[in-house]
Structure formats: C-alpha cells, structure tokens
Amino acid sequence: MANPVTWFEVIGKDSAGLQKFYRDVFGWKMTPPVKEMGNYSMLEGHEPGIGGGIGEGDTRVSIYAEVDDPQAYVDKATRSGARLIMPVTTITPTTTIAMLIDPAGNTFGVMKANPRPRKATRKAASKSTRARKKTTAKARKKTTRSSTRRRRR
C-alpha cells in the first residue's frame, strides 16, 4: 500500500491517566513521559502493529501516513480542502511531520521517517540458505578434486 499509516497519537488533558488506561486495558508498554513534549510517551515493542504515542493537550486522536515528501503532501491536502495546523517540522533527526485537519474535522499528519529495515521472508531466507549450501558443496567438491589430482602426480 502506498503511504501506509505508520503512527498514531492519543492526546488528552490527563496524559498520565490515558497512559495508565491503555496500559491497563491492552497491556501496552510505554517509554517514560517526556515533559517537554507534553508528557508524551511512546509505545515500546509494538511490532507487528504501528507505533504510537500518548500525550497531553487538546483531546484528539490522530493518524500519520508515511510519505516521501511531506511538503508535497501538505500542498496536495490543502488544495483538496484540508487545513494546516502544524507546518512541516523536523521532530528528531530522522523524523519530519506536518499536521492537518481534513474536511470533516479529523486531525491527521504526514510523516517522513527513516525506512524500517525489511524483515527477511521465509522464502528469501531459504533461498539464501540453499545458495550457501550449494556454494559450500561446490567448494568441497573442487577442493576434493584438487587434492586427488595432487596425489596422482
């Protein structure tokens, strides 16, 4: 899927209460809250699901779609009726976001993050194992032939 949702946020007036609620209900593990970021905590060990954070502020739930060029998507969204509430901003050295409100009043964002490493599939892993085994078998055969030739001379 192009531009998948890769992050969510749950924001409310009582971030500690929200963090406790989601911890108690779903067993979510979270980083310690960062006061300078509105007591924001991030999910730990969320794989295979998407990442997310819970913090303090005006009540909202937001989703973020991963994009290659946040400004291009901000421009496209505003031309289509979205309202910009946070311009393209670098949050960390590897994460850049922008936030908007869609025509129905929902908050959403676009996010450019470092690509996540792809997990090897069983098929790919078995191919590489077979290739290694084949190469090793060829090398053994070649070594055996060489030593046999040397003995004959």
DRENPA-255667 format. One record per atom (N, C-alpha, C, O): residue in one letter; z, x, y. Coordinates in pm, whole numbers, padded with zeros to 5 digits, always signed. Each point is the difference from the previous one (the first is absolute). Example, Ala and Ser with C-alpha at 12.3 -4.5 7.8 and 13.67 -1.06 7.14 Angstrom:
REM DRENPA-255667
A+00780+01319-00569;A+00000-00089+00119;A+00000+00090+00120;A+00066+00104-00002;S-00138-00139+00107;S+00006+00082+00119;S+00073-00077+00109;S+00017+00051+00111;
END
This chain:
REM DRENPA-255667
M+00000+00085-00118;M+00000-00085+00118;M+00000+00089+00124;M+00078+00095+00009;A-00165-00125+00083;A-00002+00074+00126;A+00122-00040+00083;A+00037-00117+00004;N+00024+00214+00060;N+00113-00023+00089;N+00113-00081-00064;N+00031-00109+00047;P+00030+00162-00153;P+00108-00072-00067;P+00127-00005+00084;P+00022+00086+00086;V+00061-00185-00110;V+00133-00006+00062;V+00084+00107-00069;V+00015-00001-00122;T+00040+00093+00201;T+00076+00111-00058;T+00143+00008+00052;T+00076+00086-00044;W-00038-00172+00137;W+00134+00005+00059;W+00038-00137+00049;W-00086-00078+00041;F+00215+00048-00044;F+00051-00125+00058;F+00128+00032+00075;F+00062+00104-00021;E-00024-00195+00109;E+00128+00012+00071;E+00066-00136+00007;E-00066-00103+00017;V+00197+00105-00029;V+00083-00119+00022;V+00096+00041+00112;V+00079+00093-00016;I-00088-00162+00127;I+00079+00035+00118;I+00084-00121+00041;I-00048-00113-00004;G+00173+00138+00042;G+00087-00109+00044;G+00115+00053+00084;G+00016+00121+00016;K+00063-00212+00037;K+00110+00036+00090;K+00110+00080-00070;K+00067+00081+00065;D-00047-00102-00196;D+00106+00069-00075;D-00065+00084-00111;D-00010-00045-00114;S-00033+00166+00148;S-00071+00083-00098;S+00089+00034-00120;S-00047+00000-00114;A+00174+00028+00139;A+00090+00034-00112;A+00012-00119-00095;A+00001+00018-00122;G+00008-00139+00176;G+00008-00120-00083;G-00129-00022-00079;G+00004-00038-00117;L-00118+00062+00181;L-00128-00015-00070;L-00014+00103-00112;L-00045-00032-00110;Q+00084+00156+00140;Q-00010+00106-00101;Q+00088-00034-00120;Q-00042+00019-00115;K+00162-00068+00141;K+00091-00039-00108;K-00059-00116-00079;K+00004+00000-00123;F-00059-00098+00193;F-00060-00116-00066;F-00108+00043-00099;F+00004-00040-00116;Y-00099+00121+00160;Y-00111+00042-00088;Y+00047+00094-00111;Y-00055+00001-00110;R+00156+00078+00140;R+00060+00086-00104;R+00064-00087-00108;R-00020+00023-00119;D+00098-00123+00162;D+00071-00088-00094;D-00096-00088-00080;D+00018-00017-00121;V-00118-00039+00186;V-00090-00094-00066;V-00098+00072-00094;V-00018-00041-00115;F-00044+00150+00163;F-00106+00065-00078;F+00039+00137-00057;F-00077+00059-00075;G+00196-00010+00111;G+00039+00132-00048;G-00075+00114+00067;G-00010+00109-00055;W-00042-00134+00175;W-00078+00101+00071;W+00091+00115+00044;W+00111-00023+00048;K-00159+00144-00065;K+00070+00118+00051;K-00067+00037+00132;K-00122-00004+00013;M+00206+00039+00085;M-00053+00029+00134;M+00059+00128+00056;M+00110+00041-00035;T-00187+00021+00124;T+00048+00118+00069;T+00111-00041+00096;T+00009-00117+00037;P+00076+00210+00003;P+00101-00035+00102;P-00070-00045+00129;P-00106+00052+00034;P+00164-00148+00036;P-00062-00049+00124;P-00010+00110+00106;P+00089+00084+00013;V-00199-00086+00060;V-00021+00096+00110;V+00027-00076+00129;V-00079-00085+00041;K+00190+00116+00024;K+00044-00072+00119;K-00107+00001+00110;K-00025-00102+00064;E-00037+00218-00042;E-00100+00014+00107;E-00125-00085-00025;E-00080-00021+00090;M+00065-00026-00210;M-00117-00083-00034;M+00043-00144-00027;M-00064-00069-00080;G+00170+00023+00144;G+00048-00138-00019;G+00066-00021-00134;G-00021-00101-00066;N+00104+00200+00026;N+00069-00007-00129;N-00097-00029-00115;N+00029-00078-00090;Y-00143+00143+00096;Y-00110-00020-00095;Y+00026+00076-00129;Y+00027+00120+00001;S-00035-00191-00113;S+00011+00060-00133;S-00131-00022-00074;S-00064-00104+00016;M+00024+00203-00096;M-00123-00012-00078;M+00032-00011-00148;M+00099+00055-00048;L-00185-00126-00023;L+00016-00013-00145;L-00018+00136-00066;L-00083+00081+00042;E+00162-00057-00145;E-00016+00120-00081;E-00044-00044-00139;E+00043-00104-00049;G-00130+00182-00014;G-00042-00030-00136;G-00067-00136-00015;G+00029-00073-00095;H-00116+00039+00188;H-00063-00132+00000;H-00122-00010-00091;H-00052-00110-00022;E+00005+00221-00031;E-00119-00003-00085;E+00024-00088-00122;E+00108+00010-00058;P-00197-00093+00016;P-00141-00006+00036;P-00028-00090+00120;P-00117-00017+00036;G+00217-00041+00028;G-00022-00088+00114;G-00028+00078+00127;G-00008+00123-00002;I-00008-00195+00112;I-00026+00063+00129;I+00133+00043+00062;I+00106-00049-00039;G-00113+00140+00133;G+00119+00045+00070;G+00038-00099+00109;G-00078-00087+00037;G+00200+00103+00014;G+00042-00089+00106;G+00128+00046+00065;G+00065+00094-00045;G-00030-00163+00153;G+00120+00033+00072;G+00069-00126+00051;G-00062-00105+00017;I+00192+00119+00008;I+00082-00110+00052;I+00076+00054+00120;I+00069+00101-00010;G-00083-00170+00124;G+00063+00049+00121;G+00044-00110+00094;G-00002-00118-00034;E+00044+00161+00152;E+00058-00091+00098;E-00097-00027+00115;E-00070+00090+00046;G+00068-00214+00000;G-00085-00039+00112;G-00023-00149-00004;G+00069-00074-00071;D-00168+00029+00147;D-00036-00142-00002;D-00049-00035-00141;D-00076+00075-00060;T+00120-00189+00010;T-00030-00040-00137;T-00150-00009-00025;T-00074-00067+00073;R+00031+00136-00179;R-00141-00004-00041;R-00015+00064-00137;R+00085+00077-00044;V-00192-00112-00021;V-00045+00069-00122;V-00141+00046+00031;V-00081-00079+00049;S+00051+00204-00076;S-00133+00056+00030;S-00057+00069-00122;S+00073+00052-00084;I-00205-00053+00078;I-00070+00077-00102;I-00090+00100+00074;I-00041-00023+00113;Y+00012+00134-00181;Y-00086+00103+00057;Y-00114+00028-00097;Y+00022+00023-00119;A-00143-00027+00171;A-00118+00034-00080;A-00035+00146+00028;A+00003+00044+00115;E-00036+00029-00219;E-00038+00141+00015;E-00145+00008+00048;E-00089-00063-00057;V+00068+00141+00161;V-00135+00016+00057;V-00026+00148+00029;V+00093+00081+00008;D-00220-00047+00006;D-00035+00139+00029;D+00002+00031+00149;D+00017+00115+00038;D-00035-00217+00046;D-00008+00019+00145;D+00073-00116+00069;D-00061-00102+00031;P+00193+00119-00006;P+00077-00111+00058;P-00059-00059+00127;P-00003-00123+00015;Q-00044+00206+00077;Q-00053-00053+00126;Q-00122-00088-00023;Q-00016-00103+00067;A-00071+00141-00158;A-00118-00080-00028;A+00040-00138-00051;A-00062-00100+00035;Y+00166+00094-00119;Y+00046-00128-00052;Y+00074-00082+00105;Y-00008-00123+00000;V+00081+00189+00088;V+00065-00071+00112;V-00108-00066+00085;V+00012-00117+00037;D-00116+00193-00006;D-00109-00055+00082;D-00066-00119-00069;D-00026-00103+00064;K+00000+00116-00192;K-00063-00107-00077;K+00090-00124-00004;K-00047-00112+00017;A+00178+00132-00039;A+00095-00112-00008;A+00014-00071+00135;A+00003-00122+00005;T+00004+00199+00104;T+00016-00065+00131;T-00127-00076+00037;T+00007-00106+00063;R-00123+00158-00100;R-00126-00074+00025;R-00003-00130-00080;R-00064-00097+00039;S+00135+00096-00153;S+00003-00119-00086;S+00115-00094+00032;S+00019-00100-00070;G+00059+00129+00174;G+00105-00092+00044;G+00143+00047-00017;G+00092-00075+00032;A-00069+00196-00081;A+00137+00052-00013;A+00049+00048+00136;A-00078+00029+00090;R+00211-00021-00078;R+00063+00050+00123;R+00076+00127-00035;R+00081+00001-00092;L-00107+00106+00165;L+00063+00129-00025;L+00144-00001+00051;L+00024-00036+00115;I+00072+00075-00200;I+00139+00009+00044;I+00053+00143-00004;I+00102+00029+00062;M-00170+00060-00135;M+00036+00142+00000;M-00128+00079-00019;M-00065-00011-00104;P+00028+00091+00204;P-00124+00076-00013;P+00010+00105-00112;P+00108+00024-00055;V-00220+00036+00022;V-00003+00103-00103;V+00102+00108+00036;V-00006+00059+00108;T+00099-00036-00200;T+00113+00092+00023;T+00023+00084-00124;T+00000-00051-00112;T+00020+00182+00132;T+00033+00087-00111;T+00151-00009-00021;T+00078+00037+00088;I-00038-00086-00204;I+00141-00022-00033;I+00061+00126-00060;I+00110+00041+00036;T-00182+00020-00129;T+00038+00127-00061;T-00125+00087+00000;T-00109-00051+00027;P+00120+00179-00057;P-00121+00082-00002;P-00108-00051-00096;P-00117+00034+00016;T+00154-00115-00114;T-00098-00049-00097;T-00028-00150+00008;T-00076-00053-00080;T+00138-00016+00177;T-00016-00146+00007;T-00027-00047+00142;T+00075+00031+00092;T-00184-00105-00076;T-00039-00057+00129;T-00016-00150-00020;T-00065-00044-00094;I+00126-00036+00185;I-00008-00146-00013;I-00034-00065+00133;I+00007+00063+00106;A-00042-00190-00113;A-00013-00089+00116;A+00043-00137-00051;A-00015-00031-00118;M+00068-00052+00209;M+00045-00134-00040;M-00068-00105+00086;M-00024+00019+00119;L-00006-00131-00184;L-00070-00109+00067;L+00058-00134-00043;L+00081-00007-00093;I-00123-00098+00160;I+00034-00137-00039;I-00132-00071-00024;I-00088-00002+00087;D+00074-00057-00205;D-00126-00067-00034;D-00008-00134+00074;D+00098-00042+00062;P-00212-00027-00066;P-00016-00126+00074;P+00102-00108-00036;P+00023-00091+00079;A+00038+00099-00198;A+00101-00100-00040;A+00141+00041+00039;A+00094-00077-00022;G-00077+00196+00080;G+00132+00045+00044;G+00072+00091-00097;G+00117+00032+00021;N-00183+00011-00129;N+00061+00091-00097;N-00014+00145+00046;N-00104+00041+00053;T+00210+00036-00074;T-00003+00142+00036;T-00061+00079-00116;T+00035-00021-00116;F-00126+00112+00150;F-00055+00089-00101;F-00031+00134+00064;F-00002+00013+00123;G-00021+00084-00207;G-00030+00132+00052;G-00111+00066-00078;G-00038-00042-00109;V-00014+00147+00170;V-00094+00089-00069;V+00068+00135-00008;V+00072+00041+00091;M-00095+00028-00202;M+00070+00126-00024;M-00096+00103-00059;M-00074-00028-00094;K+00079+00146+00152;K-00073+00112-00059;K+00107+00096-00050;K+00081+00052+00077;A-00083-00029-00206;A+00097+00091-00061;A-00074+00100-00087;A-00116-00022-00035;N+00183+00130+00001;N-00062+00095-00092;N-00031-00072-00129;N+00082-00079-00048;P-00197+00106-00010;P-00032-00066-00127;P+00102+00035-00106;P+00046+00113-00010;R-00011-00213-00069;R+00092+00022-00111;R-00076+00067-00113;R-00117-00031-00022;P+00182+00124-00049;P-00070+00062-00113;P-00029-00105-00107;P+00083-00085-00031;R-00204+00093-00022;R-00039-00095-00105;R+00066+00039-00130;R+00012+00118-00033;K+00032-00218-00041;K+00060+00025-00130;K-00112+00016-00102;K-00101-00071+00006;A+00119+00164-00097;A-00099+00018-00105;A+00006-00118-00095;A+00107-00045-00040;T-00224-00006+00006;T-00004-00110-00095;T+00005+00058-00141;T-00026+00119-00020;R+00058-00201-00076;R+00004+00047-00139;R-00136+00053-00041;R-00010+00102-00069;K-00097-00171+00111;K-00134+00039-00036;K-00031+00139+00055;K-00051+00086-00072;A+00081-00064+00201;A-00025+00129+00062;A+00084+00109-00065;A-00048+00110-00025;A+00173-00143-00004;A+00090+00098-00062;A-00049+00036-00139;A+00003+00117-00038;S-00048-00216-00040;S-00045+00030-00135;S-00130+00080+00004;S-00021+00086-00086;K-00067-00111+00185;K-00122+00078+00013;K+00032+00146+00027;K-00057+00089-00063;S+00150-00064+00155;S+00033+00139+00033;S+00068+00068-00119;S-00020+00119-00022;T+00099-00193-00055;T+00065+00057-00118;T-00106+00035-00104;T+00005+00107-00060;R-00101-00199+00039;R-00108+00028-00095;R-00081+00121+00044;R-00035+00084-00082;A+00006-00075+00212;A-00078+00113+00052;A+00076+00129-00025;A-00061+00100-00039;R+00192-00099+00062;R+00080+00120-00023;R-00002+00038-00147;R-00016+00117-00035;K+00033-00219-00052;K+00001+00027-00143;K-00134+00057-00044;K-00004+00095-00079;K-00106-00152+00130;K-00133+00046-00034;K-00017+00146+00043;K-00046+00083-00078;T+00083-00053+00202;T-00012+00135+00054;T+00084+00096-00082;T-00047+00110-00032;T+00167-00147-00002;T+00089+00085-00079;T-00060+00025-00138;T+00004+00112-00050;A-00058-00218-00011;A-00061+00015-00132;A-00120+00094+00006;A-00017+00084-00088;K-00067-00097+00192;K-00115+00088+00016;K+00045+00145+00017;K-00057+00091-00059;A+00159-00071+00141;A+00051+00135+00025;A+00052+00062-00129;A-00023+00118-00026;R+00094-00197-00056;R+00052+00051-00127;R-00115+00039-00092;R+00004+00105-00064;K-00107-00190+00057;K-00116+00027-00084;K-00067+00130+00043;K-00033+00084-00084;K+00013-00069+00215;K-00065+00118+00055;K+00081+00125-00032;K-00056+00101-00041;T+00186-00107+00060;T+00089+00113-00028;T-00007+00035-00148;T-00006+00118-00035;T+00007-00218-00051;T-00005+00023-00145;T-00131+00067-00036;T+00000+00094-00080;R-00114-00140+00136;R-00131+00061-00028;R-00002+00145+00045;R-00048+00087-00073;S+00100-00059+00194;S+00000+00136+00053;S+00079+00093-00090;S-00045+00111-00029;S+00161-00153-00016;S+00082+00086-00084;S-00065+00019-00137;S+00016+00105-00061;T-00088-00206+00012;T-00069+00013-00129;T-00112+00102+00013;T-00019+00082-00090;R-00056-00085+00200;R-00109+00096+00022;R+00055+00143+00005;R-00056+00091-00061;R+00166-00074+00133;R+00060+00134+00013;R+00037+00055-00137;R-00021+00118-00028;R+00076-00203-00059;R+00044+00046-00133;R-00120+00040-00085;R+00011+00094-00079;R-00125-00162+00094;R-00118+00030-00081;R-00061+00135+00034;R-00056+00065-00088;R+00065-00021+00211;R-00063+00124+00046;R+00065+00115-00059;R-00040+00114+00027;
END
